[in-house]
Amino acid sequence: MSKILIFLPDAVSHAIALRQPRLHIGRHRHNTIALPDPHVSGVHAVLQQTDGDWWIEDLGSTNGTWLNGKRINASILLPQDTLRIGGCTLRLLPSARENPDKPSRKTNDQFHEALTVPADFGPTDLMRSI
């Protein structure tokens, strides 16, 4: 089972098992992943597993969702990616069952870039249509 590693602004870190295929991330306690940071919107983003891949989509947050230093609307999330929501940093930890020696098309930067919707692209319903 994959996990998400969360680094909070006060240097505290948590690892959360991704047990559900769709998780809401935000400041409010009713989110699946609640981030206690005033720069995080109440319901900020959604993390969703589709065909074995994890995707992140910003839900119209005030301060945006940032992937590897770029503001995005939606993107595939790869293990080497750094996701920033408010003052929190998140990293995907793949399942130990995944074979790291297995060739993967996802290691290609062009593939990653092709599956990212930049923030200036406009609103997206990408995750809702999958």
PyMOL commands that set and color helices and strands:
alter all, ss='L'
color gray80, all
select helices_A, chain A and resi 105-107+109-114+119-121+126-129
alter helices_A, ss='H'
color red, helices_A
select strands_A, chain A and resi 3-7+13-17+22-26+33-34+45-50+53-58+65-67+70-77+83-85+88-93+116-118
alter strands_A, ss='S'
color yellow, strands_A
deselect
rebuild
show_as cartoon
